[in-house]
Amino acid sequence: MQQMSAYIKANPDIAGMSWFSEGSNNVLNNPAELAAFTQMEKDLGGQSA
């Protein structure tokens, strides 16, 4: 997620991104992954819906 955040920041032509999780592969089920996702979201200026 850190690499994706850096890539998006370095490429201003990227206007948006979409993320989805499904079933047991859900980022919300893992506290470390959720923290990384939340940080990426903050780094990119977003907020959770």
PyMOL Python script that loads the backbone (N, CA, C, O; Angstrom):
from pymol import cmd

cmd.read_pdbstr("""\
ATOM      1  N   MET A   1       0.808  -1.178   0.000  1.00  0.00           N
ATOM      2  CA  MET A   1       0.000   0.000   0.000  1.00  0.00           C
ATOM      3  C   MET A   1       0.863   1.259   0.000  1.00  0.00           C
ATOM      4  O   MET A   1       0.505   2.274  -0.596  1.00  0.00           O
ATOM      5  N   GLN A   2       2.007   1.173   0.679  1.00  0.00           N
ATOM      6  CA  GLN A   2       2.915   2.329   0.668  1.00  0.00           C
ATOM      7  C   GLN A   2       3.438   2.578  -0.736  1.00  0.00           C
ATOM      8  O   GLN A   2       3.533   3.726  -1.170  1.00  0.00           O
ATOM      9  N   GLN A   3       3.775   1.521  -1.444  1.00  0.00           N
ATOM     10  CA  GLN A   3       4.271   1.676  -2.812  1.00  0.00           C
ATOM     11  C   GLN A   3       3.181   2.202  -3.733  1.00  0.00           C
ATOM     12  O   GLN A   3       3.455   3.029  -4.603  1.00  0.00           O
ATOM     13  N   MET A   4       1.956   1.739  -3.557  1.00  0.00           N
ATOM     14  CA  MET A   4       0.855   2.223  -4.383  1.00  0.00           C
ATOM     15  C   MET A   4       0.611   3.704  -4.118  1.00  0.00           C
ATOM     16  O   MET A   4       0.400   4.471  -5.058  1.00  0.00           O
ATOM     17  N   SER A   5       0.636   4.110  -2.873  1.00  0.00           N
ATOM     18  CA  SER A   5       0.452   5.507  -2.514  1.00  0.00           C
ATOM     19  C   SER A   5       1.540   6.376  -3.152  1.00  0.00           C
ATOM     20  O   SER A   5       1.239   7.427  -3.718  1.00  0.00           O
ATOM     21  N   ALA A   6       2.793   5.947  -3.065  1.00  0.00           N
ATOM     22  CA  ALA A   6       3.905   6.695  -3.656  1.00  0.00           C
ATOM     23  C   ALA A   6       3.754   6.782  -5.173  1.00  0.00           C
ATOM     24  O   ALA A   6       4.024   7.826  -5.767  1.00  0.00           O
ATOM     25  N   TYR A   7       3.329   5.700  -5.791  1.00  0.00           N
ATOM     26  CA  TYR A   7       3.150   5.689  -7.249  1.00  0.00           C
ATOM     27  C   TYR A   7       2.058   6.668  -7.667  1.00  0.00           C
ATOM     28  O   TYR A   7       2.231   7.422  -8.625  1.00  0.00           O
ATOM     29  N   ILE A   8       0.955   6.659  -6.966  1.00  0.00           N
ATOM     30  CA  ILE A   8      -0.151   7.562  -7.299  1.00  0.00           C
ATOM     31  C   ILE A   8       0.269   9.013  -7.118  1.00  0.00           C
ATOM     32  O   ILE A   8      -0.052   9.863  -7.949  1.00  0.00           O
ATOM     33  N   LYS A   9       0.982   9.299  -6.043  1.00  0.00           N
ATOM     34  CA  LYS A   9       1.472  10.666  -5.818  1.00  0.00           C
ATOM     35  C   LYS A   9       2.438  11.102  -6.912  1.00  0.00           C
ATOM     36  O   LYS A   9       2.430  12.265  -7.315  1.00  0.00           O
ATOM     37  N   ALA A  10       3.266  10.188  -7.396  1.00  0.00           N
ATOM     38  CA  ALA A  10       4.274  10.507  -8.401  1.00  0.00           C
ATOM     39  C   ALA A  10       3.694  10.616  -9.813  1.00  0.00           C
ATOM     40  O   ALA A  10       4.379  11.060 -10.735  1.00  0.00           O
ATOM     41  N   ASN A  11       2.444  10.214  -9.978  1.00  0.00           N
ATOM     42  CA  ASN A  11       1.796  10.229 -11.286  1.00  0.00           C
ATOM     43  C   ASN A  11       0.499  11.036 -11.211  1.00  0.00           C
ATOM     44  O   ASN A  11      -0.583  10.463 -11.086  1.00  0.00           O
ATOM     45  N   PRO A  12       0.607  12.359 -11.287  1.00  0.00           N
ATOM     46  CA  PRO A  12      -0.571  13.210 -11.094  1.00  0.00           C
ATOM     47  C   PRO A  12      -1.659  13.032 -12.148  1.00  0.00           C
ATOM     48  O   PRO A  12      -2.765  13.544 -11.979  1.00  0.00           O
ATOM     49  N   ASP A  13      -1.362  12.310 -13.238  1.00  0.00           N
ATOM     50  CA  ASP A  13      -2.386  12.044 -14.230  1.00  0.00           C
ATOM     51  C   ASP A  13      -3.400  11.003 -13.751  1.00  0.00           C
ATOM     52  O   ASP A  13      -4.441  10.825 -14.384  1.00  0.00           O
ATOM     53  N   ILE A  14      -3.115  10.324 -12.659  1.00  0.00           N
ATOM     54  CA  ILE A  14      -4.067   9.371 -12.071  1.00  0.00           C
ATOM     55  C   ILE A  14      -5.099  10.185 -11.301  1.00  0.00           C
ATOM     56  O   ILE A  14      -4.765  10.875 -10.338  1.00  0.00           O
ATOM     57  N   ALA A  15      -6.349  10.101 -11.728  1.00  0.00           N
ATOM     58  CA  ALA A  15      -7.415  10.920 -11.147  1.00  0.00           C
ATOM     59  C   ALA A  15      -8.149  10.222 -10.005  1.00  0.00           C
ATOM     60  O   ALA A  15      -8.837  10.886  -9.229  1.00  0.00           O
ATOM     61  N   GLY A  16      -8.024   8.928  -9.885  1.00  0.00           N
ATOM     62  CA  GLY A  16      -8.734   8.217  -8.829  1.00  0.00           C
ATOM     63  C   GLY A  16      -8.330   6.764  -8.798  1.00  0.00           C
ATOM     64  O   GLY A  16      -7.578   6.289  -9.649  1.00  0.00           O
ATOM     65  N   MET A  17      -8.835   6.074  -7.816  1.00  0.00           N
ATOM     66  CA  MET A  17      -8.587   4.639  -7.699  1.00  0.00           C
ATOM     67  C   MET A  17      -9.781   4.000  -7.017  1.00  0.00           C
ATOM     68  O   MET A  17     -10.572   4.669  -6.353  1.00  0.00           O
ATOM     69  N   SER A  18      -9.893   2.718  -7.190  1.00  0.00           N
ATOM     70  CA  SER A  18     -10.983   1.968  -6.576  1.00  0.00           C
ATOM     71  C   SER A  18     -10.383   0.776  -5.847  1.00  0.00           C
ATOM     72  O   SER A  18      -9.404   0.186  -6.304  1.00  0.00           O
ATOM     73  N   TRP A  19     -10.966   0.433  -4.730  1.00  0.00           N
ATOM     74  CA  TRP A  19     -10.464  -0.682  -3.935  1.00  0.00           C
ATOM     75  C   TRP A  19     -11.654  -1.491  -3.457  1.00  0.00           C
ATOM     76  O   TRP A  19     -12.661  -0.924  -3.033  1.00  0.00           O
ATOM     77  N   PHE A  20     -11.548  -2.799  -3.521  1.00  0.00           N
ATOM     78  CA  PHE A  20     -12.584  -3.632  -2.940  1.00  0.00           C
ATOM     79  C   PHE A  20     -11.956  -4.865  -2.337  1.00  0.00           C
ATOM     80  O   PHE A  20     -10.904  -5.326  -2.779  1.00  0.00           O
ATOM     81  N   SER A  21     -12.608  -5.389  -1.331  1.00  0.00           N
ATOM     82  CA  SER A  21     -12.188  -6.617  -0.670  1.00  0.00           C
ATOM     83  C   SER A  21     -13.389  -7.540  -0.640  1.00  0.00           C
ATOM     84  O   SER A  21     -14.536  -7.093  -0.653  1.00  0.00           O
ATOM     85  N   GLU A  22     -13.111  -8.833  -0.599  1.00  0.00           N
ATOM     86  CA  GLU A  22     -14.205  -9.782  -0.645  1.00  0.00           C
ATOM     87  C   GLU A  22     -13.916 -10.951   0.290  1.00  0.00           C
ATOM     88  O   GLU A  22     -12.794 -11.454   0.347  1.00  0.00           O
ATOM     89  N   GLY A  23     -14.923 -11.365   1.004  1.00  0.00           N
ATOM     90  CA  GLY A  23     -14.820 -12.539   1.851  1.00  0.00           C
ATOM     91  C   GLY A  23     -13.715 -12.455   2.884  1.00  0.00           C
ATOM     92  O   GLY A  23     -13.538 -11.419   3.525  1.00  0.00           O
ATOM     93  N   SER A  24     -12.964 -13.548   3.053  1.00  0.00           N
ATOM     94  CA  SER A  24     -11.911 -13.610   4.060  1.00  0.00           C
ATOM     95  C   SER A  24     -10.684 -12.795   3.654  1.00  0.00           C
ATOM     96  O   SER A  24      -9.781 -12.600   4.467  1.00  0.00           O
ATOM     97  N   ASN A  25     -10.637 -12.319   2.414  1.00  0.00           N
ATOM     98  CA  ASN A  25      -9.525 -11.510   1.933  1.00  0.00           C
ATOM     99  C   ASN A  25      -9.822 -10.021   2.138  1.00  0.00           C
ATOM    100  O   ASN A  25      -9.357  -9.184   1.364  1.00  0.00           O
ATOM    101  N   ASN A  26     -10.581  -9.698   3.158  1.00  0.00           N
ATOM    102  CA  ASN A  26     -11.014  -8.330   3.416  1.00  0.00           C
ATOM    103  C   ASN A  26      -9.990  -7.609   4.278  1.00  0.00           C
ATOM    104  O   ASN A  26      -9.628  -8.092   5.351  1.00  0.00           O
ATOM    105  N   VAL A  27      -9.519  -6.449   3.810  1.00  0.00           N
ATOM    106  CA  VAL A  27      -8.524  -5.659   4.540  1.00  0.00           C
ATOM    107  C   VAL A  27      -9.020  -5.288   5.937  1.00  0.00           C
ATOM    108  O   VAL A  27      -8.217  -5.088   6.848  1.00  0.00           O
ATOM    109  N   LEU A  28     -10.324  -5.198   6.104  1.00  0.00           N
ATOM    110  CA  LEU A  28     -10.882  -4.824   7.406  1.00  0.00           C
ATOM    111  C   LEU A  28     -10.749  -5.929   8.447  1.00  0.00           C
ATOM    112  O   LEU A  28     -10.948  -5.677   9.635  1.00  0.00           O
ATOM    113  N   ASN A  29     -10.418  -7.140   8.031  1.00  0.00           N
ATOM    114  CA  ASN A  29     -10.269  -8.269   8.958  1.00  0.00           C
ATOM    115  C   ASN A  29      -8.891  -8.335   9.593  1.00  0.00           C
ATOM    116  O   ASN A  29      -8.679  -9.127  10.511  1.00  0.00           O
ATOM    117  N   ASN A  30      -7.942  -7.520   9.126  1.00  0.00           N
ATOM    118  CA  ASN A  30      -6.579  -7.578   9.616  1.00  0.00           C
ATOM    119  C   ASN A  30      -6.174  -6.194  10.115  1.00  0.00           C
ATOM    120  O   ASN A  30      -6.077  -5.264   9.314  1.00  0.00           O
ATOM    121  N   PRO A  31      -5.935  -6.033  11.420  1.00  0.00           N
ATOM    122  CA  PRO A  31      -5.619  -4.705  11.964  1.00  0.00           C
ATOM    123  C   PRO A  31      -4.415  -4.021  11.311  1.00  0.00           C
ATOM    124  O   PRO A  31      -4.441  -2.808  11.101  1.00  0.00           O
ATOM    125  N   ALA A  32      -3.371  -4.774  10.988  1.00  0.00           N
ATOM    126  CA  ALA A  32      -2.188  -4.174  10.350  1.00  0.00           C
ATOM    127  C   ALA A  32      -2.515  -3.687   8.941  1.00  0.00           C
ATOM    128  O   ALA A  32      -2.077  -2.608   8.541  1.00  0.00           O
ATOM    129  N   GLU A  33      -3.283  -4.476   8.187  1.00  0.00           N
ATOM    130  CA  GLU A  33      -3.669  -4.075   6.835  1.00  0.00           C
ATOM    131  C   GLU A  33      -4.623  -2.887   6.879  1.00  0.00           C
ATOM    132  O   GLU A  33      -4.529  -1.988   6.043  1.00  0.00           O
ATOM    133  N   LEU A  34      -5.525  -2.875   7.829  1.00  0.00           N
ATOM    134  CA  LEU A  34      -6.459  -1.760   7.975  1.00  0.00           C
ATOM    135  C   LEU A  34      -5.694  -0.475   8.290  1.00  0.00           C
ATOM    136  O   LEU A  34      -6.006   0.580   7.738  1.00  0.00           O
ATOM    137  N   ALA A  35      -4.705  -0.553   9.164  1.00  0.00           N
ATOM    138  CA  ALA A  35      -3.894   0.619   9.498  1.00  0.00           C
ATOM    139  C   ALA A  35      -3.134   1.112   8.271  1.00  0.00           C
ATOM    140  O   ALA A  35      -3.053   2.319   8.042  1.00  0.00           O
ATOM    141  N   ALA A  36      -2.578   0.199   7.483  1.00  0.00           N
ATOM    142  CA  ALA A  36      -1.855   0.586   6.264  1.00  0.00           C
ATOM    143  C   ALA A  36      -2.805   1.212   5.252  1.00  0.00           C
ATOM    144  O   ALA A  36      -2.452   2.198   4.606  1.00  0.00           O
ATOM    145  N   PHE A  37      -3.996   0.659   5.106  1.00  0.00           N
ATOM    146  CA  PHE A  37      -4.985   1.213   4.188  1.00  0.00           C
ATOM    147  C   PHE A  37      -5.414   2.610   4.634  1.00  0.00           C
ATOM    148  O   PHE A  37      -5.514   3.521   3.812  1.00  0.00           O
ATOM    149  N   THR A  38      -5.663   2.778   5.925  1.00  0.00           N
ATOM    150  CA  THR A  38      -6.061   4.074   6.462  1.00  0.00           C
ATOM    151  C   THR A  38      -4.965   5.113   6.244  1.00  0.00           C
ATOM    152  O   THR A  38      -5.259   6.261   5.912  1.00  0.00           O
ATOM    153  N   GLN A  39      -3.706   4.719   6.427  1.00  0.00           N
ATOM    154  CA  GLN A  39      -2.595   5.645   6.196  1.00  0.00           C
ATOM    155  C   GLN A  39      -2.493   6.024   4.725  1.00  0.00           C
ATOM    156  O   GLN A  39      -2.257   7.186   4.396  1.00  0.00           O
ATOM    157  N   MET A  40      -2.672   5.043   3.839  1.00  0.00           N
ATOM    158  CA  MET A  40      -2.634   5.330   2.411  1.00  0.00           C
ATOM    159  C   MET A  40      -3.737   6.319   2.043  1.00  0.00           C
ATOM    160  O   MET A  40      -3.521   7.257   1.276  1.00  0.00           O
ATOM    161  N   GLU A  41      -4.902   6.093   2.594  1.00  0.00           N
ATOM    162  CA  GLU A  41      -6.032   6.974   2.336  1.00  0.00           C
ATOM    163  C   GLU A  41      -5.720   8.403   2.786  1.00  0.00           C
ATOM    164  O   GLU A  41      -6.009   9.355   2.061  1.00  0.00           O
ATOM    165  N   LYS A  42      -5.140   8.557   3.959  1.00  0.00           N
ATOM    166  CA  LYS A  42      -4.754   9.886   4.459  1.00  0.00           C
ATOM    167  C   LYS A  42      -3.685  10.504   3.580  1.00  0.00           C
ATOM    168  O   LYS A  42      -3.750  11.693   3.269  1.00  0.00           O
ATOM    169  N   ASP A  43      -2.691   9.703   3.172  1.00  0.00           N
ATOM    170  CA  ASP A  43      -1.605  10.197   2.323  1.00  0.00           C
ATOM    171  C   ASP A  43      -2.134  10.753   1.001  1.00  0.00           C
ATOM    172  O   ASP A  43      -1.573  11.697   0.445  1.00  0.00           O
ATOM    173  N   LEU A  44      -3.216  10.156   0.505  1.00  0.00           N
ATOM    174  CA  LEU A  44      -3.769  10.566  -0.785  1.00  0.00           C
ATOM    175  C   LEU A  44      -4.885  11.604  -0.633  1.00  0.00           C
ATOM    176  O   LEU A  44      -5.485  12.018  -1.624  1.00  0.00           O
ATOM    177  N   GLY A  45      -5.160  12.019   0.592  1.00  0.00           N
ATOM    178  CA  GLY A  45      -6.156  13.064   0.807  1.00  0.00           C
ATOM    179  C   GLY A  45      -7.590  12.586   0.783  1.00  0.00           C
ATOM    180  O   GLY A  45      -8.511  13.383   0.610  1.00  0.00           O
ATOM    181  N   GLY A  46      -7.786  11.295   0.954  1.00  0.00           N
ATOM    182  CA  GLY A  46      -9.143  10.734   0.906  1.00  0.00           C
ATOM    183  C   GLY A  46      -9.733  10.555   2.286  1.00  0.00           C
ATOM    184  O   GLY A  46      -9.102  10.835   3.306  1.00  0.00           O
ATOM    185  N   GLN A  47     -10.953  10.084   2.282  1.00  0.00           N
ATOM    186  CA  GLN A  47     -11.618   9.754   3.536  1.00  0.00           C
ATOM    187  C   GLN A  47     -12.572   8.596   3.278  1.00  0.00           C
ATOM    188  O   GLN A  47     -13.077   8.433   2.167  1.00  0.00           O
ATOM    189  N   SER A  48     -12.811   7.802   4.296  1.00  0.00           N
ATOM    190  CA  SER A  48     -13.702   6.661   4.155  1.00  0.00           C
ATOM    191  C   SER A  48     -15.130   7.113   3.953  1.00  0.00           C
ATOM    192  O   SER A  48     -15.578   8.109   4.522  1.00  0.00           O
ATOM    193  N   ALA A  49     -15.828   6.365   3.136  1.00  0.00           N
ATOM    194  CA  ALA A  49     -17.242   6.671   2.891  1.00  0.00           C
ATOM    195  C   ALA A  49     -18.102   6.130   4.011  1.00  0.00           C
ATOM    196  O   ALA A  49     -19.323   6.288   3.984  1.00  0.00           O
TER     197      ALA A  49
END
""", "prot")
cmd.dss("prot")
cmd.show_as("cartoon", "prot")
cmd.util.cbc("prot")
cmd.orient("prot")
